[in-house]
Amino acid sequence: MELFAELSSQWTIIIGLAVFFGAILLMAVFARYASLWIQCKMTRAGIGLFSLVKMSLQKINPTVIVRSKIMAVQAQLPYVISSRALEAHYLARGNVPRVIQALIAAHRANIELDWETAQAIDLAGRNVLEAVQTSVYPKVIDCPDVKKGQSTLDAVAGDGIQLRARARVTVRTNLKQLIGGATEETIIARVGQGIVSAIGSTNSYKVVLENPDMISRKVLDMGLEAQTAFAIVSIDIADIDVSENVGARLQADQAEADTRVAQAKAEQKRAEFAAREQEMVAKVQQNRAEVVLAEAEVPKAIADAFQSGQLALMDYYDLHNVQADTKMRMAIAGSGSDGRVGSNPA
């Protein structure tokens, strides 16, 4: 009996200690999560005390989840977002409060945005709240971007006059294309390209100055917002300045180039004619040499004619007389008073 009493006393002490420490643990847990649990109960967030403890064990900040769930419940979103979905987004390193705020802002502005799309945008690295705000309050983008070091868009009209333009593009976010859609840089580049093309298609710079909204309409009709994260609301030409006459400068440069080409061709022709002249002089000298050689053959031919009997002595003297007579006539013709060939002396 004494042994039984002693064992009973030990078990009583053990149970008492267990109850004591259990009570302390419960009190500590209640003290840690009491305020959050009370908030959940009062706001009908639907998160129990055990769920709060479980979040801590999973290294999830229960305060973030509770406040996000309370915001969603109080905003009366048309769909229910479970605590498990919030926990999963938190573990995926998403910004849970920002996603809930974006959903609330979209709901208030009657913008179609569900939880799956919002968390996908957030996990993709985009600021979903800023995207919703831009959808409600459009954003104005300067074109070109002054931060990139370019202050104007330079374009040349059909008459060769260069214009320098600056535009302001009003855009709002296209939530359906936010994931994978092009950013502001693409919008700026496309609008700049459209403005340059529209100015270049006009016949005169005066048309652009008189009706700058024509450029805006042409650019809007190009569908520049395709595959981008934005929808273009309007394109406004902020300023247009007249620059230099590029067409005249290009024509002057072309004329100078043509002049140089013509001078080069003329110099080439002159060199060709000079070379041709030297060739003719050389041929004249060659022909004279051939004549001298031919004249050197005449005495030999006369001697051969004497030896063969084909030429008589009287024929030879007649030939000399003809030659002497010819030389005399040439001398008389060259000694005229007027110096002209064939004139008679006085």
LUMTOR-908303 format. One line per field, with one value per residue (C-alpha): residue in one letter; x, y, z. Coordinates in nm, 4 decimals. Example, Ala and Ser with C-alpha at 12.3 -4.5 7.8 and 13.67 -1.06 7.14 Angstrom:
BEGIN
type = A; S $
east = 1.2300; 1.3670 $
north = -0.4500; -0.1060 $
up = 0.7800; 0.7140 $
end
This chain:
BEGIN
type = M; E; L; F; A; E; L; S; S; Q; W; T; I; I; I; G; L; A; V; F; F; G; A; I; L; L; M; A; V; F; A; R; Y; A; S; L; W; I; Q; C; K; M; T; R; A; G; I; G; L; F; S; L; V; K; M; S; L; Q; K; I; N; P; T; V; I; V; R; S; K; I; M; A; V; Q; A; Q; L; P; Y; V; I; S; S; R; A; L; E; A; H; Y; L; A; R; G; N; V; P; R; V; I; Q; A; L; I; A; A; H; R; A; N; I; E; L; D; W; E; T; A; Q; A; I; D; L; A; G; R; N; V; L; E; A; V; Q; T; S; V; Y; P; K; V; I; D; C; P; D; V; K; K; G; Q; S; T; L; D; A; V; A; G; D; G; I; Q; L; R; A; R; A; R; V; T; V; R; T; N; L; K; Q; L; I; G; G; A; T; E; E; T; I; I; A; R; V; G; Q; G; I; V; S; A; I; G; S; T; N; S; Y; K; V; V; L; E; N; P; D; M; I; S; R; K; V; L; D; M; G; L; E; A; Q; T; A; F; A; I; V; S; I; D; I; A; D; I; D; V; S; E; N; V; G; A; R; L; Q; A; D; Q; A; E; A; D; T; R; V; A; Q; A; K; A; E; Q; K; R; A; E; F; A; A; R; E; Q; E; M; V; A; K; V; Q; Q; N; R; A; E; V; V; L; A; E; A; E; V; P; K; A; I; A; D; A; F; Q; S; G; Q; L; A; L; M; D; Y; Y; D; L; H; N; V; Q; A; D; T; K; M; R; M; A; I; A; G; S; G; S; D; G; R; V; G; S; N; P; A $
east = 0.0000; 0.2798; 0.4482; 0.1221; 0.0716; 0.4271; 0.3824; 0.0507; 0.2145; 0.4911; 0.2444; 0.0407; 0.3461; 0.4371; 0.0860; 0.0706; 0.3976; 0.2797; -0.0451; 0.1453; 0.3879; 0.1057; -0.0891; 0.2171; 0.2655; -0.0981; -0.0808; 0.2354; 0.0750; -0.2419; -0.0409; 0.1555; -0.1411; -0.4286; -0.4491; -0.4344; -0.6878; -0.9241; -0.8921; -0.9773; -1.2806; -1.4103; -1.3572; -1.4681; -1.1391; -1.1720; -0.8203; -0.8031; -0.5480; -0.4026; -0.3547; -0.1613; 0.0712; 0.1145; 0.2165; 0.4928; 0.6177; 0.6299; 0.8245; 0.5352; 0.4677; 0.1118; 0.0651; 0.1040; -0.1407; -0.3982; -0.3943; -0.4098; -0.7026; -0.8812; -0.8354; -0.9797; -1.2803; -1.3548; -1.3298; -1.5989; -1.4199; -1.6464; -1.4336; -1.2930; -0.9177; -0.8229; -0.5601; -0.3701; -0.3462; -0.2061; 0.0441; 0.1546; 0.2105; 0.4081; 0.6295; 0.6881; 0.8384; 0.5463; 0.4226; 0.0889; -0.0315; 0.0461; -0.1481; -0.4512; -0.4338; -0.4210; -0.7261; -0.9173; -0.8236; -0.9262; -1.2563; -1.3336; -1.2496; -1.4515; -1.1380; -1.1385; -0.8567; -0.8622; -0.6321; -0.4503; -0.3627; -0.2607; -0.0261; 0.1229; 0.1989; 0.3543; 0.5699; 0.6833; 0.8487; 0.5943; 0.4347; 0.0734; -0.0540; 0.1185; -0.0234; -0.3770; -0.3174; -0.1926; -0.5075; -0.7185; -0.5002; -0.3186; 0.0520; 0.2223; 0.5476; 0.7814; 0.8906; 1.1821; 1.3076; 1.5181; 1.6958; 1.8475; 2.0194; 1.7881; 1.5748; 1.3919; 1.2770; 1.4419; 1.2474; 1.2628; 0.9480; 0.8978; 1.0359; 1.3646; 1.3014; 1.4055; 1.1629; 1.2393; 0.9416; 0.8610; 0.5575; 0.3798; 0.2190; -0.0620; -0.0877; -0.2743; -0.1801; -0.3217; -0.3447; -0.4134; -0.0814; 0.1207; 0.2933; 0.5268; 0.4251; 0.6815; 0.7707; 0.7795; 1.1015; 0.9207; 0.6320; 0.8761; 1.0663; 0.7516; 0.5953; 0.9211; 0.9379; 0.5746; 0.6240; 0.9342; 0.7513; 0.4413; 0.6449; 0.8447; 0.5260; 0.4048; 0.4733; 0.5768; 0.6788; 0.4063; 0.1412; 0.2867; 0.3064; -0.0500; -0.2018; 0.0178; -0.2726; -0.2600; 0.0671; -0.0984; -0.3845; -0.1485; 0.0622; -0.2428; -0.3710; -0.0470; -0.1432; 0.1799; 0.0472; 0.0434; 0.2251; 0.2941; 0.1848; 0.0121; -0.2795; -0.2138; -0.4811; -0.3487; -0.0389; 0.0043; 0.2670; 0.4083; 0.6421; 0.7711; 1.0737; 1.1930; 1.5574; 1.7863; 1.7055; 1.8440; 1.7232; 1.9108; 2.2241; 2.2038; 2.1518; 2.4533; 2.6627; 2.5416; 2.6225; 2.9709; 3.0201; 2.8958; 3.1389; 3.4279; 3.3238; 3.3003; 3.6431; 3.7890; 3.6346; 3.7617; 4.1101; 4.0930; 3.9876; 4.2685; 4.5234; 4.3827; 4.4077; 4.7609; 4.8625; 4.6941; 4.8845; 5.2135; 5.1187; 5.0508; 5.3861; 5.5581; 5.3773; 5.4794; 5.8414; 5.8037; 5.6528; 5.9349; 6.1887; 6.0154; 6.0232; 6.3963; 6.4520; 6.2433; 6.4397; 6.7630; 6.6465; 6.6022; 6.9754; 7.0053; 6.6994; 6.8423; 7.1740; 6.9918; 6.7917; 7.1159; 7.2661; 6.9577; 6.9173; 6.5755; 6.6955; 6.8954; 7.1323; 6.8962; 6.6164; 6.8383; 6.9165; 6.5477; 6.4767; 6.7374; 6.5912; 6.2449; 6.3819; 6.5730; 6.2682; 6.0567; 6.3051; 6.3133; 5.9348; 5.9261; 6.1913; 6.0011; 5.6729; 5.8333; 5.9860; 5.6605; 5.6106; 5.3063; 5.4752; 5.1930; 5.2632; 5.2138; 5.2384; 5.4440; 5.7316; 5.6790 $
north = 0.0000; 0.2378; 0.1584; 0.2218; 0.5470; 0.6526; 0.5762; 0.7600; 1.0606; 1.0629; 1.0372; 1.3136; 1.5363; 1.4506; 1.5155; 1.8359; 1.9559; 1.8621; 2.0465; 2.3448; 2.3642; 2.3013; 2.5860; 2.8115; 2.7085; 2.7749; 3.1082; 3.1969; 3.0945; 3.2832; 3.5886; 3.5695; 3.5287; 3.6661; 4.0015; 3.8483; 3.5799; 3.8391; 4.0493; 3.7444; 3.6693; 4.0255; 4.0731; 3.7226; 3.6584; 3.2871; 3.2202; 3.0102; 3.0040; 2.6748; 2.8197; 3.1117; 2.8762; 2.6686; 2.9807; 3.0524; 2.6964; 2.7375; 3.0642; 3.2703; 3.6084; 3.5639; 3.9387; 3.9883; 3.7094; 3.8211; 4.1855; 4.0920; 3.8581; 4.1217; 4.3764; 4.1308; 4.0472; 4.4063; 4.5170; 4.2582; 4.1239; 3.9237; 3.6114; 3.4384; 3.4246; 3.1398; 3.1696; 2.8851; 3.0833; 3.3810; 3.1571; 2.9987; 3.3408; 3.4520; 3.1412; 3.2146; 3.5483; 3.7480; 4.0750; 3.9669; 4.3075; 4.4775; 4.2140; 4.2531; 4.6316; 4.5975; 4.3689; 4.6137; 4.9094; 4.7159; 4.6156; 4.9753; 5.0966; 4.8182; 4.6777; 4.3059; 4.1490; 3.8180; 3.6679; 3.4341; 3.7138; 3.9521; 3.7092; 3.6061; 3.9716; 4.0171; 3.7053; 3.8202; 4.1192; 4.3815; 4.6224; 4.5129; 4.7967; 5.0557; 4.8854; 4.9149; 5.2757; 5.3500; 5.1898; 5.4219; 5.7307; 5.7240; 5.7919; 6.0512; 5.9529; 6.1990; 6.1081; 6.1074; 6.0252; 6.3180; 6.0904; 5.9015; 6.2179; 6.2895; 6.6026; 6.6022; 6.3759; 6.4895; 6.4251; 6.5626; 6.6610; 6.6025; 6.9460; 6.8788; 7.0941; 6.9283; 6.9465; 6.8796; 6.7533; 6.6598; 6.4543; 6.3422; 5.9992; 5.9208; 5.5483; 5.3242; 4.9727; 4.6782; 4.4208; 4.1350; 4.1921; 4.3053; 3.9658; 3.9397; 4.2765; 4.5332; 4.8171; 5.1971; 5.1923; 5.0091; 5.2579; 5.5502; 5.3870; 5.3018; 5.6440; 5.8113; 5.5933; 5.6724; 6.0486; 6.0451; 5.8375; 6.0603; 6.3799; 6.2234; 6.1339; 6.4964; 6.7083; 7.0210; 7.1211; 7.3877; 7.1151; 6.9795; 7.3220; 7.4068; 7.0775; 6.8934; 6.6775; 6.5086; 6.3510; 6.2281; 6.0663; 5.8917; 5.7547; 5.6328; 5.4517; 5.2515; 5.0276; 5.0855; 4.9350; 4.5786; 4.3284; 4.5932; 4.6276; 4.9576; 5.0973; 5.4357; 5.6870; 5.9838; 6.1214; 6.4973; 6.6950; 6.9230; 7.1276; 7.1486; 7.3548; 7.4233; 7.3307; 7.3458; 7.2825; 6.9330; 6.8889; 7.1953; 7.0900; 6.7434; 6.8904; 7.1196; 6.8245; 6.6246; 6.9117; 6.9412; 6.5688; 6.5843; 6.8705; 6.6688; 6.3723; 6.5924; 6.7438; 6.3982; 6.2843; 6.5982; 6.5429; 6.1858; 6.3000; 6.5600; 6.2946; 6.0628; 6.3341; 6.4266; 6.0636; 6.0410; 6.3484; 6.1966; 5.8813; 6.0836; 6.2635; 5.9304; 5.7985; 6.1076; 6.0493; 5.6861; 5.7749; 6.0245; 5.7597; 5.5238; 5.7966; 5.8495; 5.4781; 5.4655; 5.7586; 5.5786; 5.2924; 5.5206; 5.5406; 5.1696; 5.1147; 5.3495; 5.1602; 4.8300; 4.9768; 5.0842; 4.7415; 4.5628; 4.7956; 4.9175; 5.2805; 5.4641; 5.7543; 6.0025; 5.8901; 5.9531; 6.3078; 6.3734; 6.2633; 6.5063; 6.7854; 6.7182; 6.7237; 7.0484; 7.2063; 7.1026; 7.2502; 7.5763; 7.6024; 7.5384; 7.8058; 8.0567; 7.9716; 8.0208; 8.3664; 8.5544; 8.9081; 8.8073; 8.4900; 8.2713; 7.9493; 7.9816; 8.3654; 8.5240; 8.7620; 9.1337 $
up = 0.0000; 0.0818; -0.2563; -0.4417; -0.2566; -0.3383; -0.7151; -0.7188; -0.5621; -0.8267; -1.1140; -0.9614; -0.9513; -1.3118; -1.4375; -1.2422; -1.3904; -1.7393; -1.6896; -1.5503; -1.8403; -2.0895; -1.9401; -1.9614; -2.3260; -2.4088; -2.2328; -2.4284; -2.7565; -2.6709; -2.5718; -2.8976; -3.1317; -2.9243; -3.0982; -3.4469; -3.3552; -3.2102; -3.5269; -3.7365; -3.5233; -3.5283; -3.9035; -4.0000; -4.1746; -4.1085; -3.9756; -3.6591; -3.3809; -3.4975; -3.8475; -3.6996; -3.5146; -3.8282; -4.0252; -3.7762; -3.8040; -4.1840; -4.1409; -4.2692; -4.1145; -3.9785; -3.9417; -4.3182; -4.3991; -4.1433; -4.2481; -4.6171; -4.5565; -4.3517; -4.6332; -4.8842; -4.6637; -4.5722; -4.9361; -5.0240; -5.3281; -5.5618; -5.5103; -5.2022; -5.1537; -4.9223; -4.6533; -4.8166; -5.1433; -4.9532; -4.7757; -5.1049; -5.2626; -4.9566; -4.9739; -5.3428; -5.2297; -5.3595; -5.2140; -5.0679; -4.9372; -5.2707; -5.4637; -5.2329; -5.2655; -5.6440; -5.6417; -5.4232; -5.6463; -5.9578; -5.7970; -5.7019; -6.0538; -6.2236; -6.3854; -6.4549; -6.2520; -6.0670; -5.8052; -6.0437; -6.2869; -6.0105; -5.8403; -6.1745; -6.2515; -5.9083; -5.9362; -6.2825; -6.1187; -6.2228; -5.9797; -6.0103; -5.7897; -6.0053; -6.3143; -6.1789; -6.0800; -6.4318; -6.5707; -6.3557; -6.3917; -6.7306; -6.7418; -6.9603; -7.1349; -7.3048; -7.6566; -7.6998; -7.3525; -7.2351; -6.9879; -7.2826; -7.4037; -7.7004; -7.6772; -8.0137; -8.2938; -8.6184; -8.9382; -9.2941; -9.4845; -9.8561; -9.9499; -9.7695; -9.4600; -9.1343; -8.8412; -8.4766; -8.2816; -7.9242; -7.8282; -7.5140; -7.5125; -7.2701; -7.1929; -6.9576; -6.8541; -7.0448; -6.7655; -7.0067; -7.1840; -6.8840; -6.8604; -7.1571; -7.3003; -7.4112; -7.1763; -7.2042; -7.4084; -7.6880; -7.6818; -7.7054; -7.9912; -8.1884; -8.1426; -8.2468; -8.5561; -8.6383; -8.6045; -8.8258; -9.0864; -9.0766; -9.1206; -9.4019; -9.5906; -9.6037; -9.9128; -9.7253; -9.3768; -9.3872; -9.3800; -9.0567; -8.8963; -8.9963; -8.8832; -8.6280; -8.5069; -8.8489; -8.7368; -8.4165; -8.6079; -8.8483; -8.5650; -8.3724; -8.6810; -8.7024; -8.4082; -8.2194; -7.8958; -8.0274; -7.8042; -7.5418; -7.1803; -7.2524; -7.4458; -7.6074; -7.5107; -7.7069; -7.8777; -7.8520; -8.0437; -7.7750; -7.9947; -8.3541; -8.4559; -8.8108; -8.8600; -9.1633; -9.5285; -9.5551; -9.9116; -10.0359; -9.8518; -10.0029; -10.3501; -10.3024; -10.1895; -10.4881; -10.7266; -10.5807; -10.6180; -10.9793; -11.0489; -10.9152; -11.1276; -11.4379; -11.3680; -11.3254; -11.6539; -11.8333; -11.6968; -11.8164; -12.1664; -12.1747; -12.0813; -12.3483; -12.6178; -12.5089; -12.5345; -12.8759; -12.9933; -12.8891; -13.0749; -13.3939; -13.3610; -13.3275; -13.6360; -13.8371; -13.7434; -13.8359; -14.1748; -14.2452; -14.1638; -14.4032; -14.6754; -14.6219; -14.6469; -14.9646; -15.1189; -15.0374; -15.2585; -15.5659; -15.6702; -15.6262; -15.8441; -16.1137; -16.1090; -16.1443; -16.4342; -16.6132; -16.5687; -16.6929; -16.9909; -16.8840; -16.8490; -17.1218; -17.0739; -17.2336; -17.0102; -16.7114; -16.8293; -16.8929; -16.5376; -16.4071; -16.6142; -16.4735; -16.1219; -16.1849; -16.3391; -16.0410; -15.7934; -15.9918; -15.9936; -15.6209; -15.5640; -15.7761; -15.5990; -15.2576; -15.3401; -15.4113; -15.2731; -15.0686; -14.9514; -15.0844; -15.2697; -15.6461; -15.6687; -15.9505; -15.8853; -15.9586 $
end
